[in-house]
Amino acid sequence: MMTDDTIGVGLAAFGMSGRVFHAPLLKNNPHFQIRRVMERTKNEAIKFLSGIPVSRSFEELLSDPSVQVILVNTPDSSHYDLAKKSLEAGKHDVVEKPFTQTSAQAEELIALAGRVRRVLTVFQNRRWDGDFLTIQKVLREGVLGRLVDYEAHWDRYRNFIQEGTWKERIDSGAGLLQNLGPHLIDQALLLFGLPEAVTAHLRVVRTGGSVSDWYQLRLHYPNVGVALSSSYLAREASPRFVLHGTLGSFVKHGIDPQEQALAAGGVLGSTGWGAETEASWGMLTAEGTSEKRKVETLPGNYMAFYDNLYDCIARGGEMAVKPEEAANVIRIIEAAQKSDAEGRTVPIPPQ
């Protein structure tokens, strides 16, 4: 239902992220209305968004006065250019991860958003994965004691090269570090802040591949070891999270069910939304106990992102995903690329 304070949104593309994530989340939030979608050649949006006009150019999207927010969910290489044009046109911006391809681009957009007084944020939805929410709860409760090791893995099994996608082209700046890495890096920075240094290894492991499809990162902190990794050739996935502390360990397999539910047309906010089955709950082994015990996974909640966006735009609330945080993710990616290229640990200047 539309109200006087409904905020109009324009989608700059209607690929997987638009169809699976953003369109359902926006349609189920009473504070937003999708007003226009840009598709340069295809007509996928009309199958899912009846009655929504389709634009063939970004300029047409920007010129619609009913659109106050632009969702920049296009290929990575276009994020900076389109977000800049959108901000200059007086629109608020939601940018898909990775924010930009360089930290200099990110800083420029942040400064521009400040000058034009518009909201700029990045869709780091995995902050609201149930497993990550549960990790934070376990750490707050202190049951592991002082944390000494934190591992986060995101593995997939795709032993072929997808045809006709920019994500497999090296000239697009793509790679698994840019695709899945921003989620794991963002979570680590949220927990621990900027590291002192980064050591990274990137590889191409699939036959015929061009872009890196395997990575391992080590983020260096004074008191905790942080390791992040992903692979496209993991037929048997590693645990999603492994945490070791002075009083115990916590191990979590599986992945948040929200993406799968959204792709299958699940009803957002329905009973049990974002909840995992008991078989997927993490296992805690703590000092003073003779047995492992399961820890119920908190329900995931991607809807919180757009709830927060409305609060920022309508009420001047604090952004959950600050663009400065997203820029730090890009700094880590740049440091990782330099570390791999030069075969050394790369320091991260303090801010």
C-alpha positions in Angstrom: 0.0 0.0 0.0 1.3 3.4 -1.0 1.3 6.3 1.5 2.3 10.0 1.2 5.8 9.1 2.5 6.4 6.1 0.2 9.9 6.4 -1.3 10.2 5.6 -5.0 13.0 3.3 -6.1 14.6 2.8 -9.5 16.5 -0.4 -10.3 19.5 0.0 -12.6 19.3 -3.7 -13.6 17.1 -6.7 -13.2 19.6 -9.6 -13.0 19.9 -12.1 -10.2 20.3 -9.6 -7.4 17.3 -7.5 -8.6 15.0 -10.4 -9.1 16.0 -12.5 -6.0 16.9 -9.9 -3.4 15.9 -6.4 -4.0 12.5 -6.7 -5.8 11.0 -9.0 -3.1 12.5 -7.0 -0.2 11.2 -3.7 -1.7 7.8 -5.1 -2.6 7.3 -6.3 1.0 8.3 -3.0 2.6 5.4 -0.6 2.8 7.8 2.4 2.9 9.1 1.8 -0.7 7.7 1.4 -4.1 9.6 0.3 -7.2 8.8 3.0 -9.8 11.0 2.1 -12.7 13.5 -0.6 -13.8 16.3 -0.2 -16.4 16.9 -3.1 -18.8 18.9 -2.2 -21.9 17.7 -5.1 -24.0 15.8 -7.7 -22.0 12.3 -7.6 -20.6 12.6 -9.8 -17.5 11.2 -7.2 -15.1 7.7 -7.3 -16.6 7.4 -11.0 -15.7 7.9 -10.2 -12.0 6.9 -6.6 -11.6 3.6 -6.1 -13.4 2.9 -2.5 -14.5 6.3 -1.1 -13.7 7.8 0.9 -16.6 11.0 -0.2 -18.1 13.7 2.2 -19.2 16.4 1.5 -21.9 18.8 4.1 -20.6 20.2 5.1 -17.2 19.4 8.8 -18.1 15.7 7.9 -18.4 15.8 6.3 -15.0 17.4 9.4 -13.5 15.0 11.7 -15.1 11.9 10.1 -13.4 10.9 12.6 -10.6 9.0 9.8 -8.8 12.3 7.9 -8.2 14.2 9.1 -5.1 16.5 6.1 -4.6 18.6 4.5 -7.3 19.7 0.9 -6.8 23.0 0.4 -8.6 23.0 -3.3 -9.1 24.8 -3.4 -12.4 28.2 -5.1 -13.2 31.0 -4.1 -10.8 32.9 -2.0 -13.3 29.9 0.4 -13.7 29.2 1.0 -10.0 31.3 4.1 -9.6 30.1 5.8 -12.8 26.4 5.2 -12.3 26.5 6.0 -8.5 28.2 9.3 -9.3 25.6 10.2 -11.9 22.8 9.3 -9.6 24.2 11.4 -6.7 24.7 14.3 -9.0 21.1 14.0 -10.1 20.0 14.3 -6.5 19.1 10.7 -5.8 19.9 8.6 -2.8 22.0 5.5 -3.7 22.1 1.9 -2.7 25.1 0.2 -4.4 25.6 -3.6 -4.7 28.8 -5.0 -3.4 31.6 -4.6 -4.1 31.0 -0.8 -3.6 33.6 0.3 -6.3 36.6 -1.2 -8.0 39.1 1.1 -6.2 39.2 2.8 -2.8 39.8 6.2 -4.6 36.5 5.8 -6.4 34.8 5.0 -3.1 36.3 8.0 -1.4 35.1 10.3 -4.2 31.5 9.0 -4.0 31.5 9.4 -0.2 32.6 13.0 -0.5 30.1 13.6 -3.2 27.2 12.2 -1.2 28.2 14.5 1.7 28.2 17.5 -0.6 24.8 16.8 -2.1 23.4 15.6 1.3 22.1 12.2 0.0 22.2 8.8 1.6 24.8 6.5 0.1 25.0 2.9 1.3 26.0 -0.6 0.1 23.9 -3.8 0.2 26.0 -5.8 2.6 23.0 -8.1 3.3 25.1 -10.9 4.8 25.3 -8.9 8.0 21.8 -10.2 8.6 22.6 -13.8 7.9 21.3 -15.9 10.8 24.7 -17.6 11.3 26.6 -14.3 11.5 24.0 -12.9 13.9 24.5 -16.1 16.0 28.3 -15.7 15.9 27.9 -12.2 17.3 25.7 -13.5 20.1 28.1 -16.2 21.0 31.0 -13.7 21.2 28.9 -11.3 23.3 28.0 -14.0 25.8 31.7 -14.8 26.3 31.3 -18.5 26.4 34.5 -19.0 24.2 36.6 -16.8 26.5 39.1 -14.7 24.7 38.9 -15.4 21.0 42.1 -16.5 19.4 41.1 -17.8 16.0 38.3 -16.8 13.6 37.8 -18.6 10.3 35.1 -17.9 7.7 34.6 -19.9 4.5 32.3 -19.6 1.6 32.7 -22.4 -0.8 30.8 -23.4 -3.9 31.1 -26.1 -6.5 31.0 -24.8 -10.0 33.5 -26.8 -12.0 32.8 -25.1 -15.4 33.2 -21.7 -16.9 29.9 -19.9 -17.3 29.4 -18.6 -20.9 28.4 -15.0 -21.7 28.9 -13.5 -18.2 31.1 -10.6 -17.3 31.9 -12.4 -14.0 34.2 -14.7 -16.0 36.1 -12.0 -17.9 39.3 -10.7 -16.5 38.9 -7.4 -18.2 35.9 -6.7 -16.1 37.9 -6.8 -12.9 35.9 -9.8 -11.7 36.9 -12.7 -9.5 35.8 -14.7 -6.5 37.5 -12.2 -4.2 35.3 -9.5 -5.6 32.2 -11.6 -5.7 32.1 -13.4 -2.3 35.0 -11.8 -0.6 33.2 -8.5 0.2 30.7 -10.4 2.4 33.4 -12.2 4.5 35.6 -9.1 4.7 32.7 -6.9 5.8 31.8 -9.3 8.5 35.3 -9.5 9.8 35.7 -5.7 9.8 32.5 -5.4 11.6 33.7 -7.7 14.4 37.4 -6.7 14.6 37.9 -3.4 12.8 40.7 -2.7 10.3 43.6 -5.2 10.5 47.2 -4.1 10.8 48.1 -6.0 7.6 46.9 -8.5 5.0 48.5 -11.6 3.5 46.7 -13.1 0.5 46.9 -15.9 -2.1 44.7 -15.9 -5.2 44.5 -18.7 -7.8 42.7 -19.8 -10.9 41.7 -23.4 -10.2 39.1 -24.3 -12.8 40.2 -25.6 -16.1 40.0 -22.8 -18.7 39.3 -20.1 -16.1 40.5 -16.5 -16.5 39.6 -14.9 -13.2 40.7 -16.0 -9.8 38.3 -18.5 -8.4 40.0 -19.4 -5.2 41.5 -17.2 -2.4 42.8 -17.3 1.1 43.2 -14.1 3.2 44.9 -13.7 6.5 43.9 -10.5 8.3 46.5 -9.6 10.9 45.3 -8.4 14.3 47.3 -8.1 17.6 45.3 -10.7 19.5 43.2 -12.8 17.1 44.0 -14.7 14.0 41.5 -14.1 11.2 41.4 -16.3 8.0 38.9 -15.9 5.2 38.6 -18.2 2.1 36.4 -19.2 -0.8 36.7 -21.7 -3.6 34.6 -22.6 -6.7 36.0 -26.2 -6.5 34.8 -27.4 -3.1 32.5 -30.4 -3.7 32.4 -30.8 0.1 32.2 -27.4 1.7 34.2 -26.5 4.7 32.5 -25.3 7.9 31.0 -21.8 7.4 32.6 -20.5 10.6 35.2 -21.9 13.0 35.9 -20.0 16.2 38.4 -21.0 18.9 38.8 -19.3 22.2 40.5 -19.8 25.5 37.4 -21.5 26.9 36.0 -23.4 23.9 35.2 -23.6 20.2 32.2 -23.0 18.0 31.8 -24.6 14.6 29.0 -23.8 12.2 28.1 -25.5 8.9 25.6 -24.6 6.2 24.4 -21.2 4.9 21.6 -18.9 5.7 18.3 -20.1 4.0 17.0 -16.7 3.0 18.5 -16.5 -0.5 17.2 -20.0 -1.4 13.8 -19.1 0.0 13.7 -15.8 -2.0 14.7 -17.6 -5.2 11.9 -20.1 -4.6 9.3 -17.3 -4.2 9.0 -17.6 -0.4 6.9 -15.1 1.5 9.0 -12.6 3.4 8.1 -12.3 7.0 6.1 -15.5 7.0 6.2 -17.8 10.0 9.7 -19.2 10.4 11.2 -16.8 7.9 15.0 -16.9 8.1 15.1 -19.8 10.6 17.3 -22.8 10.1 16.4 -26.4 10.9 18.1 -27.9 14.0 20.4 -30.0 11.8 22.1 -26.8 10.7 22.7 -25.3 14.1 26.3 -24.7 15.2 28.1 -26.8 17.7 29.6 -25.3 20.9 32.3 -27.1 22.9 33.2 -25.2 26.1 35.4 -25.7 29.1 33.6 -27.4 32.0 31.2 -29.4 29.8 31.7 -33.0 28.9 29.5 -32.9 25.7 29.1 -30.7 22.7 25.8 -28.7 22.6 24.0 -27.2 19.7 23.4 -23.5 19.6 20.1 -22.5 17.9 20.7 -20.2 14.9 19.1 -16.8 15.2 16.7 -16.1 12.3 18.2 -14.2 9.5 16.5 -10.9 8.5 17.5 -9.2 5.2 14.4 -7.0 5.6 16.3 -5.0 8.2 18.5 -3.4 5.5 15.6 -1.6 3.9 14.0 -0.8 7.2 17.2 1.0 8.1 17.4 2.7 4.7 13.9 4.2 5.3 14.9 5.4 8.8 18.0 7.1 7.3 16.1 8.8 4.5 12.9 9.7 6.3 14.1 10.4 9.8 17.9 11.0 9.5 18.7 7.8 11.4 22.1 6.2 11.5 23.1 4.1 8.6 23.6 0.4 9.4 26.1 0.0 6.5 28.1 3.2 6.3 29.9 3.9 3.0 33.1 4.4 4.9 32.9 0.7 6.0 32.3 -0.4 2.4 35.3 1.6 1.3 37.4 -0.2 3.9 36.3 -3.5 2.3 37.7 -2.2 -1.0 41.0 -1.3 0.8 41.3 -4.9 2.0 40.7 -6.2 -1.5 43.3 -3.9 -2.9 45.8 -5.0 -0.2 45.0 -8.6 -1.0 45.7 -8.2 -4.7 49.0 -6.4 -3.9 50.0 -9.1 -1.4 49.4 -11.9 -3.9 51.1 -10.0 -6.8 54.2 -9.1 -4.7 54.3 -12.2 -2.5 54.4 -10.3 0.8 52.3 -9.1 3.7 50.9 -5.7 3.0 50.3 -3.3 5.9 47.0 -1.4 6.3 47.5 2.3 7.2 45.5 3.2 10.3 42.6 5.6 9.8 
